[in-house]
């Protein structure tokens, strides 16, 4: 131990975990005072990081205040019943981990640690959190799971930089409207296994929320404002008292996992069939049937229906493979929905109406009209900022698009475009969103993306074998969302790993057999879809994405390196498993 403590005088970091310590060695508090004559005292530094986890400590004494340069303190997995008041005299402390102890209260002096960014006090015996936490304005991550909390202090609403909140396994009965209105930066809320009876309407203000877990509470309804959570990817509401779902839930375009098991649902709303889910758990409800529109949810990989009194479907369908059930439901959809809607008169009326609306809204929407060409008359304004020409039969872009220098978003999904429209795209300097998915593109020009340096969202999905050799995405430094589904990719395309701003990467339904370890360089990545590939092993370096990566989709891969129970526990468990596999961890 003497050697370790001596080394800490030059590194500023001391790790004394797993040493069966019953008390903190006196030398730790007197770190600089106990130098030997042969030590280079002029090279010594104050202790900044102290790890005392997994010991038998029963007390931290007030001498802790002598370590006033500490930025990290970890005393998790000990036998502490309290924290010293001196905790408030650590002005530089950014991360405090006191989880897995026997602590019954946290001193109000914690509010003096205004530099605090991360606090983990989970798995203790806390009945309340100190109101002074509201003075820790830089707090971004709060973990207080598995305690005895009945409420959160109102002052916590002052912590407007909060990004992650974990209060699972307490006795909370409510969140206040004011709290959620203040926490607009939240990306994750875990309030599972509590006594919550409602979800505040202000939940809709959390536009950055990616993961929301309210399972095993007493919630009877979901507010319609949930549609405002536009980034939501995982929503867990199992084991509650829901009897219905709001139609507005169908607006959650990024939702991939929806868990509604063990509620009292009598029907699944047709509006929710617009969701692009990969997992939908409706087991143990009161459903007697399903809307045929569920059959259009072709992204579904897992639909769970056991424990419902379904009478309109054969048991072999209910318990059988999801694709078979979806195919059957699609066959029940009315085939005559389009009768009469394709007449020339109605189409002309729709085009005229869209043209008029574009004059005021600056948005031109001609989606789904079966157009082979775009009528020149629609370009009545050159100030249009959004153009949607999706779900048509267009083979070439209209030259009039070149005059729309203000255009920011161009949607061309589901057309018949075969040649890369580089000539038109090069005339759109403000373009930030381009969707060219599901077109029969023969090949994208090798330098075709160089004119798109300001693009933040790019969707090329469904354009099989369209990327030439040596094609690179490095010319798109602003890219935040990249969708490359169903492109017969055998490896991650060049340049993708250099995109430092990338937040969403979809590589699903390809032929990837492995991932490069350099993927941990995508430090802004929040969502990664690798489903339906040939990946058997994930690089441990992926575990280093844990601070930012909230959603990792792996369904449909022959993974052999990770046990199924870990995969079933979701993204956080997978990343922790991978991180623990790193040799230096």
N, C-alpha and C positions, 0 to 999 in steps of 0.2 A: 504493500500500500504506500509505503514511503516513496518508492520510485514513481508511482502514479501521481501522487500529490506534488512531487518535485517537478514532474513534467508539466503539470498544470500551471506552474509559475511562468512558463514560457509560452504556453498555448492559450491560456485563459479558459480552458475547458477541462472539467473534471468529471469523470464517469466512475461512480462507485456502486453501480447497480449489481444485484445478485451477489452480495457479499455477506449476507446474514447479519447485517449491522443492527444493533439494538439502539444505538445512539450515533449521532453525527460526530466523527472524530474532531477533537478540539483543533487539530492542525488545519482543518478546513476553514474554520472561522478566522484563524490566524495565518492565513496562507502566505502572506508576504513577510510576516514577522518572524517566521520560523526557518529562515534561510541559513544554510551552512556557510562557513567561511569560504568554501571553494565555489560557491554559487556566484554567478555574474549578476549581482543585484541590479545593475543598470539595465539588464535585459528583461527583468521580471515585469509581468503585467497582472492587473487585477483580474480576479475570477469573473468571467462573464456567463459561463454555462455550467450548471451544476446538475448532474443526474444522480439521484439517490433511489431510483425505482427498484422494486422487488427486494426489499429488505424487511426488517422487523422493527422499524422505527416506531416508537410510541409518542415521541415528542420532538418538536423543533423549538429550540429555545430562542430567547430574544436576541441572542448574539447574531442572528440572521441579518440584522441591520448593518453589521460590519461589511457585508458583501454588497455594498451599495452600487456596484457596477454590473450586477447580474442582469442579463436580458432573458435568460431561460432558466427556469427552475422546475425540475420534475421529481416529485416525491410520490409518484403513483405506486399502488400495490404495496402499502405498508400498513401500520396499525395505528395511525394518527387519529386522535379523537377531536383535535382542535388545531387551529393555526395560530401562530403568535401574532400579536398586534404589530410586531415589527415588520410584518409583510407589507405594511403601508409605507415603509421607509426604503423601498426599493424603487426609486424613481424611473429607472430605465427598463424595468421588467416588461417584456413583450409577451412571453408565453409562460403560463403557469398551469401545471398538470398536477392535481391532487386527487385524481380518480382512484377508485378502489381502496378506500380507507374507511374509517369509522367516524368521520367528521359529522358533527351535528349542527354546526353553524360556521359561517364565514364572517370574520370580523368586519365591521363597517369601514375600518381603515383601508380596505381594499380599494375604496373609491379614490384614495390618494395616488394610486398607481395609474395615472392618467395615460401612460404609454401602453397599457395592456391591450394586446391584439387578440390573443387566444387564451381562453379559460376553459379548462376541463375539470369539472368537479363531479363527474358522473360516478355512480355506484358508491354513494355514501349514505348518510342518514339525515340529509338536510330536509327541514320542514319549510324553509323559506330561503330566498336569496336576499342579500343585503340591498337596500334601496340605493346605497351609494354607488352601486355598479353603474347607475345612470350617469355618473361623472366620467366614466371610462369611454370617452367619445370615439376612440379609435377601435373599440372592440368589434371584431369582424366574425369571430367564431366562438360560440358559446355551447358547451356540452354540459348538460345537467341531468342526463338520463338516469333512471333507476335510483331515484330518491323518494322523498315523501312530500314533494311540493304540492300545495293546493292552489297556489296562484303565483303569478310572476309580478314583481314590483312594477307599479305604473311608471316609475322613473326609467325603466329599461327602454321605454319609447324614445328616450334621448339618444340611444345608440343607433344612429341612422346609418352607420357603415356596416351593420350586421349583414353577413353573407350566408352563414350557416347557423341554424338553430336546431339543437337536438335535446328534446325534453321528454323522450320516450320513457314509459314506465314510471309515471308519477300519478298524482291524484288531481291534476288540473281540471277545472270545470269550465274554463272559458279563456279565450283571448279577447282583449279589448279591441274595438275598432281603431282606436288611436295608435295602438302598437303596430298593427299591420299597415296603417297609413304612413307610418314613419319608416318602416323597414322595406323600402322599395328596392333595395339592392339584393334582397334575399334570393339565393338560388336553391336553397334546400331547407325544408321544414320537416322535421320528424317529431310528431306529437302522438305517435302510436301508444296504445295501452294507457290511456288516461280516462277521465270521466267527462270529456267534452260532450256537450249537447247540441252545439251549433257551430257553424263556420261563419265568421263575420263577413258581411257584404264587401268590406274593403279588401278582401282577398284578391279581387279583380285588379287591384293596383299593382300587384306583384308581377310585372311584365317580364322579369328576368328569372322567375321561379322555374326550376327544371324538375325538381323532385318534391312531391308532396305526399306525406305518409300520415294518414289519420286512422289507420286500421285499429280495430278493437277499442272503440269509444261508444258513445250513445247518441251519435249524430243522426237526426231524422231527415235532414234535407241538405242538398247542395245548392247554394245560392246561384241565381242565373248569372251573377257577375263573374263566375268562374271563367267565362269566355275571355275575360281580360288577361288571363294567364297565358299569353300567346307563346311562351317558350316551354310550357309544361310538357315533359316527355314521360314521366312516370307518376301515376296517381293511384294511391292505395287507400281504398275505402272499405275493405273487407271487415266483417264482423261489426256492423253498426245497425241502425234501425231505419235504413232508407226504404221507403215504399215507392219512390219514383225518382226519375232523373230529369233535370231541366233540359229542354231541347237545345239550349245554348251550349251544352257540352260538346255538341257536334262541331263547334267552331275551333276546337283545339287542334290545329293542323299538325302540330309536331308530336302529339301524344302517341306513344308507342306501346305503353303498358297501362292497362286499366283493370284494376282489381276490385271487384264488387262482390266477392263471395260472402255468403252468410249474412244476407240482408233480408228484406221483405219485398223485393221488387216483383211486381206483377207483370210488367212489360218492359221491353227495351225500345226506347224511342227511335223512330225512323230517322230523325235528324242525326242521331249518333252513329248511323251507318256511313256517314261521310268521313269518319275518322280513319286514319291510315295506321291502325293498330297492328302490332305483331302478336300481342298477348291480350286476351280478353277473358277474365275469370268471372263467370256468372253462376258458379256452382252454389248450391244450397240457398236458393231463393224461392219465389212463388210463381215462377214463369210457367204459364200453360201453353205458350207458343212463342214463336220468333217471327219478326218481320222478314219477309222474303228478301228485303233489301240488304240484309246481312251478307247475302251471297255475293254482293258486289265488293265486299271488303277483302280483296284478293291478297292484301299484304298480311292477313291473319295467318300465323303459324300455329297458334294454340288457342282453341276456343273450348273452355271448360263449362259443362252444363249439368254435371251430375247433381243429384239432390233436388231437382225441380220436377213438379208434376206436369211435365210436357206431354200433351195428348195428341198434338198435331204432327208429331214426328215419330218414326219408328225408333225403337230403342237401339237398333243397330247403327242408326245415323247419329243418335245422341252420344253413344259410347265409342263410335268409330273414328276414323281419321278426319281431321278438320277439313282438308281439301274436298273430301267426298261430300260432307255436309254442305259446304259452300256451293258446290256444283249443283246439288239438289235444290237448294234455296234459289239459286239463279234461274233454274228451270221453271220455278213457280212465278217468276216475275211476268207481268202482263207484256205480251209481245206487241201489243197494238198501241203502245204509248206514243209512238211517233206519227200515227195516222193523222193526216191533215196538217201537220205542223211544217211540212217541207214545201208547201206551195210557194210559188215565186212571190205572190202578193205579201204573204206573211213575212218572208225573208226580207223583202224590200222595206217593209215597215220597221223591222228590227234594225236594219242597217241605218235607216233614216233617224230612228230614235237614238241610237248609239252616237251618231254624228252630232246631233243636237246637244246631247249631254256632254260631249267632249269639249264644247265651246266654254262651258262653265266649270266643269270638273277637271279639265286638262287630262282626262283619262279616256282612252278609246278602247272599248271592249266589244270585240266581234267574235268571241269564243263560241265554238260549237254551231256554226251556221252553215257548215258544209261548203265553204267558199273555196274555189280553185284559184281565184284572183281577188285582189282587194280593189273595190271600185274607187277610181280616182276622186270621186266626189266626197269621200269621207275625210279627206285631208283639208278641212276648212280652216284649221289653225295649225301653225307651225310651233306653237308653244306647248303642245301635248307632252306630258312627262311620263305617262304610262300607256303602253299599247299591248293589248292582249289579243293575239290572233290564234290562240291554241284550239286544238280539236277541229281543224279544218282540213282541206285537201291542197293546201298551198305548196307549190314546188319552188317558186322563186320569190324573194322579197321584192315588194314594190319599190321603184326608184324614188317615189315620194318620201319614203322614210329618210332619205339622205338630207332632206330639208329640215328635219325635226332635231335641230341641234340641242334642244333642251331635254331630249328624251333621257330618262333615267332607268326605266324598267321596260324590257322587251320580252314578252312571253310567246314562244313559237312552238310550244309542246304539242306533240301529236299531229304533225303535218306530214308532208311528202317531200321535204327538203333534202336533196341529195348532195348538192355542192355547198361547200363552206361559204357563207355570204360575207366574205371578207371585205369586198368593195363597199358595201353598205355600212358594215360595222365600223369601218375606219373613219366614217364621217360623223360618228356619234361620240363626241369627246366626254359627255357627262354620263354615259351609260354605266350604271353601277349594278344592274341585275340583268342577267341574260339566261333564259331558259330555252334550251334547244333539245330537250329530252324527247325520246321516242320519235325520232325522225330517221329515215334511211340514209343518213350521211355516209358517203363512201369513205371519205377520209378527210380529216381536218388538216389544213395546210400546216406544214412544219412550223412556220412562224406566224400562224394565224391568230395567235392570242396577243401578239405584241401591240395591237391597237387597242387592247382592252385593259390598259394599265390601271384604270380606276374601278374596275369591276370588283364588287364585294361578294356577289352571289352568282355562281355559275353552275348550271345543271346540264350535263351532257349525257345523262343516263339513257340506256336503251339504244345507243348508237354503236352497235357491235363492231369491233375491230376498226374503229375510226381513228385511233391514235397511231401515227406513224412511228417508226423507230427514231430514237433520239429526241422524241417530242418532250418538252419540258414545261412545267407550270411555273417555273421560277420568274417568268416575266409578269406575274400577277401578284405583286407584293401586298396589295390591299385586300386580297381575297379572305373572306371570313366564312363563307359556306361553299363547299364543293361537293357536288353529287355526281358519282360515277357508277351508278347501278347498271347491272346487266351490260357490261362492255367487254366481256371475255378477257378481262385483265388477268395475267399470270403473275404479276408483281405490282407493287405500288409504283405508280408512274414517277418518272424523274421530276425533281423539283418540288414535289408535294411536301417533302420533309423540310423544306426551307421556308415554308409559309408561316411566319411567326404570328400572324394575326388570325390564323385559321381556327374557327370555333366549332364548326360542324364538318365532318368528313364522312361521306357515305360511299363505302366500297362494297356494298352488299351484292349478292347474286353474281359473283365473278368466279374466277378459278384460282384465287390466291391460295398458295400452300403454306406460306410463311410470311412473317413481317420482319422488317429490319429493326435491329435494336435501337437505331437512331430515331425511331418514332417518338422516343421520350423528349425529343427536341421541340415537339409541337406543344409548347408550354401554355398556349391559350385554348387548347382543345377542350370543349365541354361535352361534345357528343361524337361518338365513333361507332359507325354501323359496319360490322364485319359479317353479318349474318349470311348464311347460304354460300359459303366458300369451301375450300378443302383444307382449312387450317387445323393442324393437329397439335401444334405447340405454340405457345405465346412467349415472347422474350420477357424475361424478368424485368427488363428496363421499363416495360410498360407500367409497372407499379409506381414509377416516379411521376406519372401523370396524375396521381391521386388528388393533389390540391385543386386541379381545375376540371378534370374529367368527371362528369356527373352521370353520363349514360354510355354504357358499353354493351352493344348488342352482338351476341355470339351464336344465336340459334342457328341450327343447320350446318354446324361444323363438326368434323370427327375429332373433337378435342379429347386427347388421352392424358394430357399432363395435369389436368385439374379435375378433381372429383366432383361428381354431380351435386352433392350437397352444397359445395362452395358456389358452383354456378347458379344454383337455385336461389342463393341468398343475394344475388344481384351484384351491381357494379362495385360497390365499396368493398365487399368481401373478396371479390376477384382481384382487385388492385392491391389490397393488403396482402393477399396470398403471394402475388407476384413480387411485391416489394420485399417480402420476407425471404424470397429466394435469392436476392442479390448477395453476392459473396461478402460485401463489406457491411452488410446490415447486421 
